[in-house]
Amino acid sequence: MFETSVADIVLSYKPELIIISAGFDAHERDPLGHMQVTSEGFGELTEICTKLADEICSGRVISLLEGGYDLTGLSGSVAQHIDVLAGMR
């Protein structure tokens, strides 16, 4: 669902750069977010964003770390996010 709805919007704008506001409050372990996104899920969301960037803006991506409130969930999510950005996944 994220992939198709966000991709359609991004493709209609044709940005020169994609900025990711990398907050991990939606992690399944986060005590405030009450959502069910796993660390691997955040990696998949990052892959979607980087594939869109490759397709429409020569791979230009900026990622700004925001945070999350569970340190285990945050560290795993950030590791997945960075692995994708670094091309390690």
PyMOL Python script that loads the backbone (N, CA, C, O; Angstrom):
from pymol import cmd

cmd.read_pdbstr("""\
ATOM      1  N   MET A   1       0.820  -1.179   0.000  1.00  0.00           N
ATOM      2  CA  MET A   1       0.000   0.000   0.000  1.00  0.00           C
ATOM      3  C   MET A   1       0.876   1.260   0.000  1.00  0.00           C
ATOM      4  O   MET A   1       0.660   2.160  -0.812  1.00  0.00           O
ATOM      5  N   PHE A   2       1.861   1.331   0.902  1.00  0.00           N
ATOM      6  CA  PHE A   2       2.754   2.493   0.953  1.00  0.00           C
ATOM      7  C   PHE A   2       3.442   2.695  -0.383  1.00  0.00           C
ATOM      8  O   PHE A   2       3.537   3.810  -0.896  1.00  0.00           O
ATOM      9  N   GLU A   3       3.919   1.588  -0.933  1.00  0.00           N
ATOM     10  CA  GLU A   3       4.694   1.670  -2.173  1.00  0.00           C
ATOM     11  C   GLU A   3       3.887   2.289  -3.305  1.00  0.00           C
ATOM     12  O   GLU A   3       4.394   3.155  -4.018  1.00  0.00           O
ATOM     13  N   THR A   4       2.656   1.868  -3.481  1.00  0.00           N
ATOM     14  CA  THR A   4       1.874   2.392  -4.603  1.00  0.00           C
ATOM     15  C   THR A   4       1.365   3.798  -4.347  1.00  0.00           C
ATOM     16  O   THR A   4       1.430   4.639  -5.244  1.00  0.00           O
ATOM     17  N   SER A   5       0.859   4.082  -3.149  1.00  0.00           N
ATOM     18  CA  SER A   5       0.303   5.418  -2.901  1.00  0.00           C
ATOM     19  C   SER A   5       1.395   6.484  -2.881  1.00  0.00           C
ATOM     20  O   SER A   5       1.234   7.546  -3.482  1.00  0.00           O
ATOM     21  N   VAL A   6       2.485   6.214  -2.204  1.00  0.00           N
ATOM     22  CA  VAL A   6       3.571   7.196  -2.144  1.00  0.00           C
ATOM     23  C   VAL A   6       4.262   7.322  -3.490  1.00  0.00           C
ATOM     24  O   VAL A   6       4.600   8.426  -3.917  1.00  0.00           O
ATOM     25  N   ALA A   7       4.472   6.211  -4.153  1.00  0.00           N
ATOM     26  CA  ALA A   7       5.138   6.245  -5.463  1.00  0.00           C
ATOM     27  C   ALA A   7       4.350   7.099  -6.446  1.00  0.00           C
ATOM     28  O   ALA A   7       4.935   7.890  -7.186  1.00  0.00           O
ATOM     29  N   ASP A   8       3.041   6.949  -6.460  1.00  0.00           N
ATOM     30  CA  ASP A   8       2.225   7.748  -7.370  1.00  0.00           C
ATOM     31  C   ASP A   8       2.380   9.244  -7.104  1.00  0.00           C
ATOM     32  O   ASP A   8       2.492  10.043  -8.034  1.00  0.00           O
ATOM     33  N   ILE A   9       2.384   9.606  -5.837  1.00  0.00           N
ATOM     34  CA  ILE A   9       2.525  11.023  -5.478  1.00  0.00           C
ATOM     35  C   ILE A   9       3.906  11.540  -5.855  1.00  0.00           C
ATOM     36  O   ILE A   9       4.030  12.606  -6.459  1.00  0.00           O
ATOM     37  N   VAL A  10       4.941  10.790  -5.501  1.00  0.00           N
ATOM     38  CA  VAL A  10       6.311  11.209  -5.797  1.00  0.00           C
ATOM     39  C   VAL A  10       6.521  11.330  -7.302  1.00  0.00           C
ATOM     40  O   VAL A  10       7.110  12.301  -7.778  1.00  0.00           O
ATOM     41  N   LEU A  11       6.038  10.343  -8.041  1.00  0.00           N
ATOM     42  CA  LEU A  11       6.201  10.375  -9.496  1.00  0.00           C
ATOM     43  C   LEU A  11       5.482  11.563 -10.117  1.00  0.00           C
ATOM     44  O   LEU A  11       5.948  12.099 -11.121  1.00  0.00           O
ATOM     45  N   SER A  12       4.364  11.986  -9.549  1.00  0.00           N
ATOM     46  CA  SER A  12       3.639  13.129 -10.106  1.00  0.00           C
ATOM     47  C   SER A  12       4.391  14.441  -9.868  1.00  0.00           C
ATOM     48  O   SER A  12       4.273  15.370 -10.668  1.00  0.00           O
ATOM     49  N   TYR A  13       5.158  14.528  -8.783  1.00  0.00           N
ATOM     50  CA  TYR A  13       5.931  15.740  -8.490  1.00  0.00           C
ATOM     51  C   TYR A  13       7.273  15.790  -9.194  1.00  0.00           C
ATOM     52  O   TYR A  13       7.774  16.871  -9.502  1.00  0.00           O
ATOM     53  N   LYS A  14       7.859  14.629  -9.453  1.00  0.00           N
ATOM     54  CA  LYS A  14       9.185  14.532 -10.069  1.00  0.00           C
ATOM     55  C   LYS A  14      10.223  15.406  -9.355  1.00  0.00           C
ATOM     56  O   LYS A  14      10.787  16.315  -9.962  1.00  0.00           O
ATOM     57  N   PRO A  15      10.474  15.135  -8.073  1.00  0.00           N
ATOM     58  CA  PRO A  15      11.422  15.960  -7.323  1.00  0.00           C
ATOM     59  C   PRO A  15      12.861  15.763  -7.797  1.00  0.00           C
ATOM     60  O   PRO A  15      13.193  14.753  -8.419  1.00  0.00           O
ATOM     61  N   GLU A  16      13.695  16.734  -7.496  1.00  0.00           N
ATOM     62  CA  GLU A  16      15.125  16.632  -7.805  1.00  0.00           C
ATOM     63  C   GLU A  16      15.887  15.968  -6.669  1.00  0.00           C
ATOM     64  O   GLU A  16      17.067  15.647  -6.812  1.00  0.00           O
ATOM     65  N   LEU A  17      15.215  15.760  -5.535  1.00  0.00           N
ATOM     66  CA  LEU A  17      15.834  15.221  -4.331  1.00  0.00           C
ATOM     67  C   LEU A  17      14.721  14.659  -3.455  1.00  0.00           C
ATOM     68  O   LEU A  17      13.639  15.241  -3.383  1.00  0.00           O
ATOM     69  N   ILE A  18      14.972  13.540  -2.791  1.00  0.00           N
ATOM     70  CA  ILE A  18      14.021  12.997  -1.825  1.00  0.00           C
ATOM     71  C   ILE A  18      14.625  13.153  -0.435  1.00  0.00           C
ATOM     72  O   ILE A  18      15.753  12.731  -0.183  1.00  0.00           O
ATOM     73  N   ILE A  19      13.866  13.760   0.455  1.00  0.00           N
ATOM     74  CA  ILE A  19      14.286  13.926   1.846  1.00  0.00           C
ATOM     75  C   ILE A  19      13.463  12.975   2.699  1.00  0.00           C
ATOM     76  O   ILE A  19      12.233  13.010   2.676  1.00  0.00           O
ATOM     77  N   ILE A  20      14.149  12.130   3.449  1.00  0.00           N
ATOM     78  CA  ILE A  20      13.485  11.183   4.343  1.00  0.00           C
ATOM     79  C   ILE A  20      13.574  11.715   5.761  1.00  0.00           C
ATOM     80  O   ILE A  20      14.666  11.926   6.288  1.00  0.00           O
ATOM     81  N   SER A  21      12.433  11.927   6.368  1.00  0.00           N
ATOM     82  CA  SER A  21      12.362  12.287   7.776  1.00  0.00           C
ATOM     83  C   SER A  21      12.300  10.968   8.541  1.00  0.00           C
ATOM     84  O   SER A  21      11.223  10.403   8.728  1.00  0.00           O
ATOM     85  N   ALA A  22      13.448  10.485   8.978  1.00  0.00           N
ATOM     86  CA  ALA A  22      13.582   9.123   9.507  1.00  0.00           C
ATOM     87  C   ALA A  22      13.263   9.066  10.997  1.00  0.00           C
ATOM     88  O   ALA A  22      14.157   9.071  11.843  1.00  0.00           O
ATOM     89  N   GLY A  23      11.983   9.013  11.294  1.00  0.00           N
ATOM     90  CA  GLY A  23      11.529   8.813  12.664  1.00  0.00           C
ATOM     91  C   GLY A  23      11.064   7.372  12.805  1.00  0.00           C
ATOM     92  O   GLY A  23      10.481   6.819  11.873  1.00  0.00           O
ATOM     93  N   PHE A  24      11.309   6.769  13.932  1.00  0.00           N
ATOM     94  CA  PHE A  24      11.009   5.359  14.117  1.00  0.00           C
ATOM     95  C   PHE A  24      10.005   5.126  15.238  1.00  0.00           C
ATOM     96  O   PHE A  24      10.009   4.073  15.876  1.00  0.00           O
ATOM     97  N   ASP A  25       9.150   6.108  15.473  1.00  0.00           N
ATOM     98  CA  ASP A  25       8.114   6.007  16.508  1.00  0.00           C
ATOM     99  C   ASP A  25       7.080   4.929  16.193  1.00  0.00           C
ATOM    100  O   ASP A  25       6.398   4.448  17.097  1.00  0.00           O
ATOM    101  N   ALA A  26       6.956   4.547  14.938  1.00  0.00           N
ATOM    102  CA  ALA A  26       5.967   3.538  14.538  1.00  0.00           C
ATOM    103  C   ALA A  26       6.467   2.113  14.783  1.00  0.00           C
ATOM    104  O   ALA A  26       5.767   1.153  14.463  1.00  0.00           O
ATOM    105  N   HIS A  27       7.662   1.966  15.343  1.00  0.00           N
ATOM    106  CA  HIS A  27       8.208   0.630  15.603  1.00  0.00           C
ATOM    107  C   HIS A  27       7.295  -0.132  16.566  1.00  0.00           C
ATOM    108  O   HIS A  27       6.695   0.459  17.464  1.00  0.00           O
ATOM    109  N   GLU A  28       7.199  -1.424  16.371  1.00  0.00           N
ATOM    110  CA  GLU A  28       6.323  -2.257  17.191  1.00  0.00           C
ATOM    111  C   GLU A  28       6.669  -2.228  18.680  1.00  0.00           C
ATOM    112  O   GLU A  28       5.800  -2.492  19.512  1.00  0.00           O
ATOM    113  N   ARG A  29       7.903  -1.917  19.030  1.00  0.00           N
ATOM    114  CA  ARG A  29       8.315  -1.863  20.432  1.00  0.00           C
ATOM    115  C   ARG A  29       8.146  -0.477  21.050  1.00  0.00           C
ATOM    116  O   ARG A  29       8.286  -0.319  22.263  1.00  0.00           O
ATOM    117  N   ASP A  30       7.849   0.514  20.236  1.00  0.00           N
ATOM    118  CA  ASP A  30       7.764   1.888  20.729  1.00  0.00           C
ATOM    119  C   ASP A  30       6.557   2.044  21.662  1.00  0.00           C
ATOM    120  O   ASP A  30       5.441   1.689  21.283  1.00  0.00           O
ATOM    121  N   PRO A  31       6.764   2.570  22.877  1.00  0.00           N
ATOM    122  CA  PRO A  31       5.675   2.657  23.842  1.00  0.00           C
ATOM    123  C   PRO A  31       4.642   3.749  23.524  1.00  0.00           C
ATOM    124  O   PRO A  31       3.545   3.732  24.081  1.00  0.00           O
ATOM    125  N   LEU A  32       4.970   4.675  22.657  1.00  0.00           N
ATOM    126  CA  LEU A  32       4.047   5.763  22.355  1.00  0.00           C
ATOM    127  C   LEU A  32       3.324   5.601  21.026  1.00  0.00           C
ATOM    128  O   LEU A  32       2.176   6.024  20.889  1.00  0.00           O
ATOM    129  N   GLY A  33       3.982   4.996  20.048  1.00  0.00           N
ATOM    130  CA  GLY A  33       3.425   4.913  18.704  1.00  0.00           C
ATOM    131  C   GLY A  33       2.274   3.938  18.545  1.00  0.00           C
ATOM    132  O   GLY A  33       1.355   4.179  17.762  1.00  0.00           O
ATOM    133  N   HIS A  34       2.319   2.832  19.288  1.00  0.00           N
ATOM    134  CA  HIS A  34       1.283   1.797  19.215  1.00  0.00           C
ATOM    135  C   HIS A  34       1.040   1.325  17.779  1.00  0.00           C
ATOM    136  O   HIS A  34      -0.103   1.112  17.374  1.00  0.00           O
ATOM    137  N   MET A  35       2.107   1.165  17.027  1.00  0.00           N
ATOM    138  CA  MET A  35       1.992   0.664  15.658  1.00  0.00           C
ATOM    139  C   MET A  35       2.791  -0.628  15.564  1.00  0.00           C
ATOM    140  O   MET A  35       3.354  -1.079  16.561  1.00  0.00           O
ATOM    141  N   GLN A  36       2.846  -1.218  14.397  1.00  0.00           N
ATOM    142  CA  GLN A  36       3.420  -2.559  14.275  1.00  0.00           C
ATOM    143  C   GLN A  36       4.532  -2.666  13.239  1.00  0.00           C
ATOM    144  O   GLN A  36       4.722  -3.738  12.666  1.00  0.00           O
ATOM    145  N   VAL A  37       5.264  -1.600  12.982  1.00  0.00           N
ATOM    146  CA  VAL A  37       6.339  -1.653  11.995  1.00  0.00           C
ATOM    147  C   VAL A  37       7.573  -2.289  12.644  1.00  0.00           C
ATOM    148  O   VAL A  37       7.987  -1.887  13.732  1.00  0.00           O
ATOM    149  N   THR A  38       8.146  -3.270  11.978  1.00  0.00           N
ATOM    150  CA  THR A  38       9.360  -3.928  12.476  1.00  0.00           C
ATOM    151  C   THR A  38      10.597  -3.173  11.959  1.00  0.00           C
ATOM    152  O   THR A  38      10.497  -2.309  11.089  1.00  0.00           O
ATOM    153  N   SER A  39      11.734  -3.516  12.505  1.00  0.00           N
ATOM    154  CA  SER A  39      12.984  -2.935  12.000  1.00  0.00           C
ATOM    155  C   SER A  39      13.172  -3.284  10.529  1.00  0.00           C
ATOM    156  O   SER A  39      13.598  -2.444   9.736  1.00  0.00           O
ATOM    157  N   GLU A  40      12.854  -4.524  10.168  1.00  0.00           N
ATOM    158  CA  GLU A  40      12.954  -4.941   8.772  1.00  0.00           C
ATOM    159  C   GLU A  40      11.972  -4.149   7.903  1.00  0.00           C
ATOM    160  O   GLU A  40      12.271  -3.814   6.757  1.00  0.00           O
ATOM    161  N   GLY A  41      10.810  -3.858   8.462  1.00  0.00           N
ATOM    162  CA  GLY A  41       9.829  -3.050   7.736  1.00  0.00           C
ATOM    163  C   GLY A  41      10.340  -1.660   7.423  1.00  0.00           C
ATOM    164  O   GLY A  41      10.080  -1.124   6.345  1.00  0.00           O
ATOM    165  N   PHE A  42      11.073  -1.069   8.373  1.00  0.00           N
ATOM    166  CA  PHE A  42      11.676   0.238   8.104  1.00  0.00           C
ATOM    167  C   PHE A  42      12.722   0.133   7.002  1.00  0.00           C
ATOM    168  O   PHE A  42      12.870   1.048   6.192  1.00  0.00           O
ATOM    169  N   GLY A  43      13.448  -0.984   6.970  1.00  0.00           N
ATOM    170  CA  GLY A  43      14.394  -1.207   5.876  1.00  0.00           C
ATOM    171  C   GLY A  43      13.680  -1.276   4.540  1.00  0.00           C
ATOM    172  O   GLY A  43      14.155  -0.720   3.550  1.00  0.00           O
ATOM    173  N   GLU A  44      12.539  -1.955   4.506  1.00  0.00           N
ATOM    174  CA  GLU A  44      11.761  -2.049   3.273  1.00  0.00           C
ATOM    175  C   GLU A  44      11.236  -0.680   2.836  1.00  0.00           C
ATOM    176  O   GLU A  44      11.250  -0.361   1.647  1.00  0.00           O
ATOM    177  N   LEU A  45      10.776   0.124   3.787  1.00  0.00           N
ATOM    178  CA  LEU A  45      10.317   1.474   3.450  1.00  0.00           C
ATOM    179  C   LEU A  45      11.461   2.312   2.881  1.00  0.00           C
ATOM    180  O   LEU A  45      11.265   3.094   1.951  1.00  0.00           O
ATOM    181  N   THR A  46      12.645   2.142   3.442  1.00  0.00           N
ATOM    182  CA  THR A  46      13.815   2.850   2.924  1.00  0.00           C
ATOM    183  C   THR A  46      14.135   2.393   1.505  1.00  0.00           C
ATOM    184  O   THR A  46      14.480   3.210   0.652  1.00  0.00           O
ATOM    185  N   GLU A  47      14.023   1.091   1.249  1.00  0.00           N
ATOM    186  CA  GLU A  47      14.259   0.566  -0.107  1.00  0.00           C
ATOM    187  C   GLU A  47      13.290   1.186  -1.110  1.00  0.00           C
ATOM    188  O   GLU A  47      13.685   1.537  -2.222  1.00  0.00           O
ATOM    189  N   ILE A  48      12.038   1.319  -0.724  1.00  0.00           N
ATOM    190  CA  ILE A  48      11.050   1.938  -1.611  1.00  0.00           C
ATOM    191  C   ILE A  48      11.480   3.365  -1.953  1.00  0.00           C
ATOM    192  O   ILE A  48      11.441   3.776  -3.113  1.00  0.00           O
ATOM    193  N   CYS A  49      11.886   4.109  -0.932  1.00  0.00           N
ATOM    194  CA  CYS A  49      12.301   5.503  -1.155  1.00  0.00           C
ATOM    195  C   CYS A  49      13.549   5.596  -2.024  1.00  0.00           C
ATOM    196  O   CYS A  49      13.634   6.461  -2.895  1.00  0.00           O
ATOM    197  N   THR A  50      14.521   4.711  -1.796  1.00  0.00           N
ATOM    198  CA  THR A  50      15.746   4.789  -2.592  1.00  0.00           C
ATOM    199  C   THR A  50      15.510   4.341  -4.030  1.00  0.00           C
ATOM    200  O   THR A  50      16.138   4.870  -4.947  1.00  0.00           O
ATOM    201  N   LYS A  51      14.622   3.382  -4.243  1.00  0.00           N
ATOM    202  CA  LYS A  51      14.290   2.971  -5.611  1.00  0.00           C
ATOM    203  C   LYS A  51      13.600   4.105  -6.358  1.00  0.00           C
ATOM    204  O   LYS A  51      13.875   4.337  -7.535  1.00  0.00           O
ATOM    205  N   LEU A  52      12.702   4.809  -5.674  1.00  0.00           N
ATOM    206  CA  LEU A  52      12.070   5.971  -6.294  1.00  0.00           C
ATOM    207  C   LEU A  52      13.112   7.033  -6.619  1.00  0.00           C
ATOM    208  O   LEU A  52      13.078   7.635  -7.692  1.00  0.00           O
ATOM    209  N   ALA A  53      14.034   7.261  -5.695  1.00  0.00           N
ATOM    210  CA  ALA A  53      15.089   8.260  -5.938  1.00  0.00           C
ATOM    211  C   ALA A  53      15.940   7.857  -7.136  1.00  0.00           C
ATOM    212  O   ALA A  53      16.300   8.705  -7.953  1.00  0.00           O
ATOM    213  N   ASP A  54      16.265   6.572  -7.249  1.00  0.00           N
ATOM    214  CA  ASP A  54      17.039   6.108  -8.402  1.00  0.00           C
ATOM    215  C   ASP A  54      16.281   6.357  -9.699  1.00  0.00           C
ATOM    216  O   ASP A  54      16.872   6.714 -10.718  1.00  0.00           O
ATOM    217  N   GLU A  55      14.973   6.165  -9.647  1.00  0.00           N
ATOM    218  CA  GLU A  55      14.149   6.282 -10.848  1.00  0.00           C
ATOM    219  C   GLU A  55      13.936   7.731 -11.294  1.00  0.00           C
ATOM    220  O   GLU A  55      13.904   8.010 -12.493  1.00  0.00           O
ATOM    221  N   ILE A  56      13.789   8.651 -10.340  1.00  0.00           N
ATOM    222  CA  ILE A  56      13.369   9.997 -10.747  1.00  0.00           C
ATOM    223  C   ILE A  56      14.342  11.125 -10.435  1.00  0.00           C
ATOM    224  O   ILE A  56      14.206  12.216 -10.989  1.00  0.00           O
ATOM    225  N   CYS A  57      15.312  10.894  -9.570  1.00  0.00           N
ATOM    226  CA  CYS A  57      16.210  12.016  -9.245  1.00  0.00           C
ATOM    227  C   CYS A  57      17.657  11.568  -9.071  1.00  0.00           C
ATOM    228  O   CYS A  57      18.362  12.035  -8.176  1.00  0.00           O
ATOM    229  N   SER A  58      18.077  10.681  -9.917  1.00  0.00           N
ATOM    230  CA  SER A  58      19.473  10.218  -9.952  1.00  0.00           C
ATOM    231  C   SER A  58      19.967   9.709  -8.602  1.00  0.00           C
ATOM    232  O   SER A  58      21.149   9.833  -8.284  1.00  0.00           O
ATOM    233  N   GLY A  59      19.060   9.137  -7.806  1.00  0.00           N
ATOM    234  CA  GLY A  59      19.450   8.545  -6.531  1.00  0.00           C
ATOM    235  C   GLY A  59      19.708   9.521  -5.407  1.00  0.00           C
ATOM    236  O   GLY A  59      20.211   9.127  -4.355  1.00  0.00           O
ATOM    237  N   ARG A  60      19.378  10.782  -5.603  1.00  0.00           N
ATOM    238  CA  ARG A  60      19.661  11.792  -4.564  1.00  0.00           C
ATOM    239  C   ARG A  60      18.677  11.667  -3.403  1.00  0.00           C
ATOM    240  O   ARG A  60      17.471  11.856  -3.560  1.00  0.00           O
ATOM    241  N   VAL A  61      19.230  11.341  -2.231  1.00  0.00           N
ATOM    242  CA  VAL A  61      18.435  11.164  -1.012  1.00  0.00           C
ATOM    243  C   VAL A  61      19.178  11.816   0.148  1.00  0.00           C
ATOM    244  O   VAL A  61      20.394  11.686   0.285  1.00  0.00           O
ATOM    245  N   ILE A  62      18.422  12.513   0.971  1.00  0.00           N
ATOM    246  CA  ILE A  62      18.936  13.007   2.258  1.00  0.00           C
ATOM    247  C   ILE A  62      18.061  12.381   3.326  1.00  0.00           C
ATOM    248  O   ILE A  62      16.836  12.388   3.204  1.00  0.00           O
ATOM    249  N   SER A  63      18.670  11.842   4.369  1.00  0.00           N
ATOM    250  CA  SER A  63      17.920  11.247   5.469  1.00  0.00           C
ATOM    251  C   SER A  63      18.275  11.976   6.757  1.00  0.00           C
ATOM    252  O   SER A  63      19.448  12.135   7.095  1.00  0.00           O
ATOM    253  N   LEU A  64      17.247  12.416   7.467  1.00  0.00           N
ATOM    254  CA  LEU A  64      17.424  13.121   8.737  1.00  0.00           C
ATOM    255  C   LEU A  64      16.863  12.260   9.856  1.00  0.00           C
ATOM    256  O   LEU A  64      15.671  11.952   9.865  1.00  0.00           O
ATOM    257  N   LEU A  65      17.700  11.874  10.788  1.00  0.00           N
ATOM    258  CA  LEU A  65      17.258  11.035  11.902  1.00  0.00           C
ATOM    259  C   LEU A  65      16.428  11.853  12.874  1.00  0.00           C
ATOM    260  O   LEU A  65      16.850  12.914  13.334  1.00  0.00           O
ATOM    261  N   GLU A  66      15.243  11.349  13.179  1.00  0.00           N
ATOM    262  CA  GLU A  66      14.380  11.996  14.158  1.00  0.00           C
ATOM    263  C   GLU A  66      14.410  11.247  15.477  1.00  0.00           C
ATOM    264  O   GLU A  66      14.733  11.831  16.511  1.00  0.00           O
ATOM    265  N   GLY A  67      14.080   9.970  15.460  1.00  0.00           N
ATOM    266  CA  GLY A  67      14.139   9.219  16.701  1.00  0.00           C
ATOM    267  C   GLY A  67      13.050   8.196  16.848  1.00  0.00           C
ATOM    268  O   GLY A  67      12.426   7.776  15.874  1.00  0.00           O
ATOM    269  N   GLY A  68      12.834   7.805  18.068  1.00  0.00           N
ATOM    270  CA  GLY A  68      11.891   6.800  18.512  1.00  0.00           C
ATOM    271  C   GLY A  68      12.131   6.654  20.003  1.00  0.00           C
ATOM    272  O   GLY A  68      13.103   7.202  20.524  1.00  0.00           O
ATOM    273  N   TYR A  69      11.266   5.927  20.703  1.00  0.00           N
ATOM    274  CA  TYR A  69      11.353   5.915  22.165  1.00  0.00           C
ATOM    275  C   TYR A  69      11.743   4.579  22.764  1.00  0.00           C
ATOM    276  O   TYR A  69      11.845   4.462  23.985  1.00  0.00           O
ATOM    277  N   ASP A  70      11.962   3.578  21.941  1.00  0.00           N
ATOM    278  CA  ASP A  70      12.461   2.303  22.430  1.00  0.00           C
ATOM    279  C   ASP A  70      13.845   2.105  21.829  1.00  0.00           C
ATOM    280  O   ASP A  70      13.982   1.992  20.611  1.00  0.00           O
ATOM    281  N   LEU A  71      14.872   2.063  22.674  1.00  0.00           N
ATOM    282  CA  LEU A  71      16.244   2.025  22.159  1.00  0.00           C
ATOM    283  C   LEU A  71      16.556   0.763  21.364  1.00  0.00           C
ATOM    284  O   LEU A  71      17.327   0.828  20.407  1.00  0.00           O
ATOM    285  N   THR A  72      15.990  -0.367  21.723  1.00  0.00           N
ATOM    286  CA  THR A  72      16.222  -1.591  20.959  1.00  0.00           C
ATOM    287  C   THR A  72      15.593  -1.479  19.573  1.00  0.00           C
ATOM    288  O   THR A  72      16.228  -1.789  18.566  1.00  0.00           O
ATOM    289  N   GLY A  73      14.340  -1.034  19.534  1.00  0.00           N
ATOM    290  CA  GLY A  73      13.662  -0.852  18.251  1.00  0.00           C
ATOM    291  C   GLY A  73      14.335   0.213  17.411  1.00  0.00           C
ATOM    292  O   GLY A  73      14.467   0.066  16.196  1.00  0.00           O
ATOM    293  N   LEU A  74      14.759   1.287  18.060  1.00  0.00           N
ATOM    294  CA  LEU A  74      15.422   2.384  17.358  1.00  0.00           C
ATOM    295  C   LEU A  74      16.743   1.928  16.750  1.00  0.00           C
ATOM    296  O   LEU A  74      17.026   2.217  15.588  1.00  0.00           O
ATOM    297  N   SER A  75      17.552   1.219  17.531  1.00  0.00           N
ATOM    298  CA  SER A  75      18.865   0.802  17.012  1.00  0.00           C
ATOM    299  C   SER A  75      18.717  -0.174  15.856  1.00  0.00           C
ATOM    300  O   SER A  75      19.450  -0.075  14.872  1.00  0.00           O
ATOM    301  N   GLY A  76      17.791  -1.109  15.953  1.00  0.00           N
ATOM    302  CA  GLY A  76      17.584  -2.054  14.863  1.00  0.00           C
ATOM    303  C   GLY A  76      17.059  -1.382  13.609  1.00  0.00           C
ATOM    304  O   GLY A  76      17.462  -1.725  12.497  1.00  0.00           O
ATOM    305  N   SER A  77      16.163  -0.429  13.785  1.00  0.00           N
ATOM    306  CA  SER A  77      15.584   0.291  12.648  1.00  0.00           C
ATOM    307  C   SER A  77      16.617   1.174  11.961  1.00  0.00           C
ATOM    308  O   SER A  77      16.698   1.212  10.734  1.00  0.00           O
ATOM    309  N   VAL A  78      17.397   1.876  12.758  1.00  0.00           N
ATOM    310  CA  VAL A  78      18.437   2.735  12.189  1.00  0.00           C
ATOM    311  C   VAL A  78      19.465   1.887  11.438  1.00  0.00           C
ATOM    312  O   VAL A  78      19.925   2.281  10.366  1.00  0.00           O
ATOM    313  N   ALA A  79      19.826   0.731  11.988  1.00  0.00           N
ATOM    314  CA  ALA A  79      20.783  -0.157  11.311  1.00  0.00           C
ATOM    315  C   ALA A  79      20.230  -0.605   9.964  1.00  0.00           C
ATOM    316  O   ALA A  79      20.954  -0.597   8.969  1.00  0.00           O
ATOM    317  N   GLN A  80      18.967  -0.994   9.915  1.00  0.00           N
ATOM    318  CA  GLN A  80      18.347  -1.401   8.654  1.00  0.00           C
ATOM    319  C   GLN A  80      18.344  -0.237   7.666  1.00  0.00           C
ATOM    320  O   GLN A  80      18.684  -0.407   6.495  1.00  0.00           O
ATOM    321  N   HIS A  81      17.964   0.931   8.140  1.00  0.00           N
ATOM    322  CA  HIS A  81      17.883   2.142   7.315  1.00  0.00           C
ATOM    323  C   HIS A  81      19.253   2.473   6.703  1.00  0.00           C
ATOM    324  O   HIS A  81      19.362   2.732   5.504  1.00  0.00           O
ATOM    325  N   ILE A  82      20.280   2.462   7.534  1.00  0.00           N
ATOM    326  CA  ILE A  82      21.632   2.787   7.059  1.00  0.00           C
ATOM    327  C   ILE A  82      22.149   1.717   6.111  1.00  0.00           C
ATOM    328  O   ILE A  82      22.810   2.039   5.124  1.00  0.00           O
ATOM    329  N   ASP A  83      21.863   0.459   6.389  1.00  0.00           N
ATOM    330  CA  ASP A  83      22.287  -0.619   5.471  1.00  0.00           C
ATOM    331  C   ASP A  83      21.727  -0.400   4.070  1.00  0.00           C
ATOM    332  O   ASP A  83      22.433  -0.569   3.076  1.00  0.00           O
ATOM    333  N   VAL A  84      20.459  -0.026   4.002  1.00  0.00           N
ATOM    334  CA  VAL A  84      19.855   0.224   2.684  1.00  0.00           C
ATOM    335  C   VAL A  84      20.508   1.436   2.028  1.00  0.00           C
ATOM    336  O   VAL A  84      20.884   1.386   0.856  1.00  0.00           O
ATOM    337  N   LEU A  85      20.643   2.524   2.783  1.00  0.00           N
ATOM    338  CA  LEU A  85      21.243   3.734   2.215  1.00  0.00           C
ATOM    339  C   LEU A  85      22.679   3.499   1.732  1.00  0.00           C
ATOM    340  O   LEU A  85      23.122   4.099   0.753  1.00  0.00           O
ATOM    341  N   ALA A  86      23.397   2.618   2.437  1.00  0.00           N
ATOM    342  CA  ALA A  86      24.784   2.320   2.086  1.00  0.00           C
ATOM    343  C   ALA A  86      24.904   1.273   0.979  1.00  0.00           C
ATOM    344  O   ALA A  86      26.007   0.937   0.550  1.00  0.00           O
ATOM    345  N   GLY A  87      23.759   0.762   0.521  1.00  0.00           N
ATOM    346  CA  GLY A  87      23.779  -0.244  -0.534  1.00  0.00           C
ATOM    347  C   GLY A  87      24.187  -1.627  -0.046  1.00  0.00           C
ATOM    348  O   GLY A  87      24.593  -2.473  -0.843  1.00  0.00           O
ATOM    349  N   MET A  88      24.084  -1.857   1.242  1.00  0.00           N
ATOM    350  CA  MET A  88      24.495  -3.148   1.809  1.00  0.00           C
ATOM    351  C   MET A  88      23.337  -4.145   1.851  1.00  0.00           C
ATOM    352  O   MET A  88      23.493  -5.268   2.331  1.00  0.00           O
ATOM    353  N   ARG A  89      22.195  -3.733   1.353  1.00  0.00           N
ATOM    354  CA  ARG A  89      21.031  -4.624   1.384  1.00  0.00           C
ATOM    355  C   ARG A  89      20.222  -4.434   0.136  1.00  0.00           C
ATOM    356  O   ARG A  89      19.195  -5.090  -0.040  1.00  0.00           O
TER     357      ARG A  89
END
""", "prot")
cmd.dss("prot")
cmd.show_as("cartoon", "prot")
cmd.util.cbc("prot")
cmd.orient("prot")
